[in-house]
Amino acid sequence: MVADSDSNIAWHRVQLKKNRAELKALETARFTMGEIATAKRNGQTQKAIAELKRKIAQSERVIADHDKRTRRPLTTDLQSLSSGSWSNWDAYTNQQRKTGPRSTGRG
């Protein structure tokens, strides 16, 4: 995986990996050991799974949005390149559009 210059995206990538592993462990344990008989424990497990799925979806949305804004096309054939949008190719240009030109602070 390529290192991210945006620390927020890097954090989301780490959280995504961690939450997916935790969700897999919870679901595996649930099916390996069987459903817990007590409603309280079962409710806690369901809440934990739902929360992990929510966090995973949120991180996936943030990462997908970032990738959509900054990734270059992966294909290099003329047909694909001619039909693609070239206006959002450069992440630096997109960043300047958001923040505007940087001032030097001089009058």
Buried (B, 14 or more C-beta within 10 A) or exposed (E): EEEBEEEEBEEBBEBBEBBBEBBEEBEEEBEEEEEBEEEEEEEEBEEEBEEBEEBBEBBEEBBEEBEEEBEEEEEEEEEEEEEEEEEBEEBEEBEEEEEEEEEEEEE
